[in-house]
Amino acid sequence: LIGHGTPIILLYLALFLLDIDRPPDGPWFGLIVLCLSSTVGGYASTVVGLPPLVGQLLAGIILANTSAPSIPEDWRQRIRSSGLVVILLRSGLDVNVDKIRNAGKVALRLIFLPALLEALTTALASVLILDMSPAIALAQGFILAAVSPAVVVGGMIDLRRRGYGVGKGIPSLVIAAASIDDIVAISAFSMCIGLAVRDNDKSLVWLVMNMPITLCLGVGVGIAGGLFLSLNVWHKRWQRS
């Protein structure tokens, strides 16, 4: 707790002395309060035997519904995006590709089938019971089908460190499935929302093709960036750990 909180406090003291931010309305002050609250909440959860994520979520809920120092909306969007990027990068660095390749078709079924079946089942029930339009129902289905990478990735990395299922590559398989599941769910959700609220001047073909094109571009850029970093930055094992 002290090791995590001390650098945060020292950072804000530097910002305060440089007159970059002033409490209680400064955005940096709100960010520091959020970081300290989540750190304390996570530590309190571990003391009572709960995962740290539970205390961090409770801290965020309390801050969002009280008169605590606020963070600008554009900052919140960047923080959410950065958090997802960090989690996916962490999962990618922890995936054992050889184990996934050995799993073969089992890996593909685990990656795609659960989310697709859950999204389609939810969409069908929404259309029949709630009389939703198919596009909105599918968007809702993909929202509900997406797993939380903050929960799954952190839990699987912890199990891998303890040695559970490492021989069969279970942690790597579940991490890869959770990460790709989120990517597919986010892309499909964006496409369904685009179809549901599309403007008349937007081409339907382009909206439908936007998902595979985006996925292919993302995969290509990710592979190129990974190869570059593996050759120039993270080319040693201790740098990737």
C-alpha positions as CSV (number, residue, x, y, z in Angstrom):
1,L,0.0,0.0,0.0
2,I,2.8,2.4,0.9
3,G,4.8,1.4,-2.1
4,H,1.9,2.2,-4.5
5,G,0.7,5.3,-2.7
6,T,4.0,7.1,-2.1
7,P,4.9,7.7,-5.8
8,I,1.3,9.0,-6.5
9,I,1.6,11.5,-3.6
10,L,5.1,12.6,-4.7
11,L,3.9,13.1,-8.3
12,Y,1.1,15.4,-7.2
13,L,3.3,17.4,-4.8
14,A,5.6,18.0,-7.8
15,L,2.6,19.2,-9.9
16,F,1.4,21.4,-7.0
17,L,4.8,23.0,-6.5
18,L,5.1,23.7,-10.2
19,D,1.6,25.3,-10.1
20,I,0.3,22.9,-12.8
21,D,-2.7,21.8,-10.7
22,R,-4.6,23.1,-7.7
23,P,-7.1,21.3,-5.4
24,P,-9.9,20.7,-5.2
25,D,-11.0,21.5,-8.8
26,G,-7.9,20.5,-10.7
27,P,-8.1,17.5,-13.0
28,W,-4.8,16.1,-11.7
29,F,-6.1,16.3,-8.1
30,G,-9.2,14.3,-9.1
31,L,-7.0,11.7,-10.8
32,I,-4.8,11.4,-7.8
33,V,-7.8,10.9,-5.5
34,L,-9.1,8.2,-7.8
35,C,-5.7,6.4,-7.8
36,L,-5.3,6.6,-4.0
37,S,-8.9,5.5,-3.4
38,S,-8.6,2.5,-5.8
39,T,-5.3,1.5,-4.1
40,V,-6.8,1.7,-0.6
41,G,-9.9,-0.1,-1.8
42,G,-7.9,-2.9,-3.4
43,Y,-5.8,-3.3,-0.3
44,A,-8.9,-3.4,2.0
45,S,-10.4,-6.1,-0.2
46,T,-7.3,-8.3,0.1
47,V,-7.3,-7.9,3.9
48,V,-10.9,-9.4,4.1
49,G,-10.0,-12.1,1.5
50,L,-11.6,-10.6,-1.6
51,P,-10.0,-9.9,-4.9
52,P,-8.5,-6.4,-5.2
53,L,-10.7,-5.6,-8.1
54,V,-13.8,-5.6,-5.8
55,G,-12.4,-2.8,-3.6
56,Q,-11.3,-0.9,-6.6
57,L,-14.8,-1.1,-8.2
58,L,-16.4,0.0,-4.9
59,A,-14.0,3.0,-4.7
60,G,-15.0,4.0,-8.2
61,I,-18.7,3.7,-7.5
62,I,-18.4,5.8,-4.4
63,L,-16.4,8.5,-6.1
64,A,-18.8,8.7,-9.0
65,N,-21.8,9.2,-6.7
66,T,-20.4,11.7,-4.3
67,S,-19.1,15.2,-4.4
68,A,-15.5,14.0,-4.8
69,P,-13.2,15.9,-7.2
70,S,-14.2,15.1,-10.7
71,I,-12.2,14.2,-13.8
72,P,-13.0,15.8,-17.1
73,E,-14.9,13.6,-19.5
74,D,-12.2,13.6,-22.2
75,W,-9.8,12.4,-19.6
76,R,-12.2,9.6,-18.6
77,Q,-12.4,8.4,-22.1
78,R,-8.6,8.4,-22.5
79,I,-8.2,6.5,-19.2
80,R,-10.8,3.9,-20.2
81,S,-9.1,3.4,-23.6
82,S,-5.6,3.3,-22.0
83,G,-6.8,0.8,-19.4
84,L,-8.1,-1.6,-22.1
85,V,-4.9,-1.2,-24.2
86,V,-2.8,-2.0,-21.1
87,I,-4.8,-5.1,-20.3
88,L,-4.7,-6.4,-23.9
89,L,-1.0,-5.8,-24.1
90,R,-0.5,-7.6,-20.9
91,S,-2.5,-10.6,-22.1
92,G,-0.6,-10.6,-25.4
93,L,2.7,-10.7,-23.6
94,D,1.6,-13.6,-21.4
95,V,0.1,-15.8,-24.2
96,N,2.1,-18.9,-25.1
97,V,1.5,-19.2,-28.9
98,D,2.8,-22.8,-29.0
99,K,0.2,-24.0,-26.5
100,I,-2.6,-22.4,-28.5
101,R,-1.3,-23.8,-31.8
102,N,-1.3,-27.3,-30.2
103,A,-4.9,-26.9,-29.0
104,G,-5.9,-26.4,-32.7
105,K,-9.7,-26.4,-33.3
106,V,-10.4,-26.4,-29.5
107,A,-8.8,-22.9,-29.3
108,L,-10.9,-21.6,-32.2
109,R,-14.1,-23.0,-30.7
110,L,-13.3,-21.5,-27.3
111,I,-12.4,-18.1,-28.8
112,F,-15.5,-17.6,-31.1
113,L,-18.4,-19.9,-30.2
114,P,-19.3,-18.9,-26.6
115,A,-19.6,-15.1,-27.4
116,L,-21.4,-15.6,-30.7
117,L,-23.9,-18.1,-29.3
118,E,-24.6,-15.9,-26.2
119,A,-25.0,-12.8,-28.4
120,L,-27.3,-14.6,-30.8
121,T,-29.4,-16.1,-28.1
122,T,-29.8,-12.8,-26.3
123,A,-30.7,-11.0,-29.5
124,L,-33.3,-13.6,-30.4
125,A,-34.9,-13.4,-26.9
126,S,-34.9,-9.6,-27.1
127,V,-36.6,-9.6,-30.5
128,L,-39.3,-12.1,-29.4
129,I,-39.9,-10.9,-25.8
130,L,-39.0,-7.2,-25.9
131,D,-39.9,-6.5,-29.5
132,M,-36.5,-4.9,-30.3
133,S,-35.2,-4.3,-33.7
134,P,-32.7,-7.0,-34.8
135,A,-29.8,-4.5,-35.0
136,I,-30.3,-3.1,-31.5
137,A,-30.9,-6.7,-30.2
138,L,-27.6,-7.9,-31.6
139,A,-25.8,-4.8,-30.2
140,Q,-27.3,-5.6,-26.7
141,G,-26.3,-9.3,-27.2
142,F,-22.7,-8.5,-27.9
143,I,-22.6,-6.1,-24.9
144,L,-23.7,-8.9,-22.6
145,A,-21.5,-11.5,-24.3
146,A,-18.3,-9.6,-23.8
147,V,-16.2,-10.8,-20.9
148,S,-14.3,-8.5,-18.6
149,P,-10.6,-8.7,-19.5
150,A,-9.7,-7.0,-16.2
151,V,-11.1,-10.1,-14.3
152,V,-10.2,-12.9,-16.7
153,V,-6.7,-11.8,-17.7
154,G,-5.6,-11.0,-14.1
155,G,-7.0,-14.2,-12.8
156,M,-5.4,-16.4,-15.4
157,I,-2.0,-14.7,-15.0
158,D,-2.3,-15.3,-11.3
159,L,-3.1,-19.0,-11.9
160,R,-0.2,-19.3,-14.3
161,R,2.2,-17.9,-11.7
162,R,1.0,-20.5,-9.3
163,G,1.6,-23.3,-11.8
164,Y,-2.1,-24.3,-12.4
165,G,-2.8,-25.7,-15.9
166,V,0.5,-24.5,-17.3
167,G,1.4,-27.9,-18.7
168,K,-1.7,-28.0,-20.9
169,G,-1.6,-24.3,-21.7
170,I,-5.0,-23.5,-20.1
171,P,-4.1,-20.0,-18.9
172,S,-2.8,-19.0,-22.3
173,L,-5.8,-20.4,-24.0
174,V,-8.3,-18.6,-21.8
175,I,-6.4,-15.3,-21.9
176,A,-6.3,-15.5,-25.7
177,A,-10.0,-16.4,-25.9
178,A,-11.0,-13.5,-23.5
179,S,-8.9,-11.0,-25.4
180,I,-10.2,-11.9,-28.9
181,D,-13.7,-12.3,-27.5
182,D,-13.6,-8.6,-26.5
183,I,-12.2,-7.5,-29.8
184,V,-15.0,-9.3,-31.7
185,A,-17.7,-8.1,-29.3
186,I,-16.6,-4.5,-29.6
187,S,-16.3,-4.6,-33.4
188,A,-19.7,-6.4,-33.8
189,F,-21.3,-3.9,-31.4
190,S,-20.0,-1.0,-33.3
191,M,-21.3,-2.5,-36.6
192,C,-24.7,-3.2,-35.1
193,I,-25.1,0.2,-33.7
194,G,-24.0,1.7,-37.0
195,L,-26.7,-0.3,-38.8
196,A,-29.4,0.6,-36.2
197,V,-28.8,4.4,-36.3
198,R,-27.1,4.8,-39.7
199,D,-27.6,7.9,-41.8
200,N,-29.2,7.7,-45.2
201,D,-26.0,9.0,-46.8
202,K,-23.9,6.1,-45.4
203,S,-23.5,3.0,-47.5
204,L,-24.9,-0.2,-46.0
205,V,-22.2,-2.3,-47.7
206,W,-19.5,-0.1,-46.1
207,L,-21.1,-0.5,-42.6
208,V,-21.2,-4.3,-43.0
209,M,-17.6,-4.5,-44.3
210,N,-16.3,-2.1,-41.7
211,M,-15.9,-4.9,-39.1
212,P,-13.8,-7.3,-41.1
213,I,-11.7,-4.5,-42.6
214,T,-11.1,-3.0,-39.1
215,L,-10.2,-6.5,-37.7
216,C,-7.8,-7.2,-40.6
217,L,-6.1,-3.8,-40.2
218,G,-5.8,-4.2,-36.5
219,V,-4.2,-7.7,-36.9
220,G,-1.8,-6.4,-39.5
221,V,-0.7,-3.4,-37.4
222,G,-0.5,-5.5,-34.3
223,I,1.7,-8.1,-36.0
224,A,4.0,-5.5,-37.5
225,G,4.3,-3.6,-34.2
226,G,5.0,-6.9,-32.4
227,L,7.7,-7.9,-34.8
228,F,9.3,-4.5,-34.6
229,L,9.3,-4.5,-30.8
230,S,10.5,-8.1,-30.6
231,L,13.6,-7.2,-32.7
232,N,14.5,-3.8,-31.3
233,V,12.9,-3.3,-27.8
234,W,11.6,-6.5,-26.2
235,H,14.0,-9.0,-27.8
236,K,15.1,-10.5,-24.5
237,R,12.9,-12.6,-22.3
238,W,13.5,-10.6,-19.1
239,Q,12.2,-7.4,-20.9
240,R,8.9,-9.1,-21.7
241,S,8.3,-10.5,-18.2
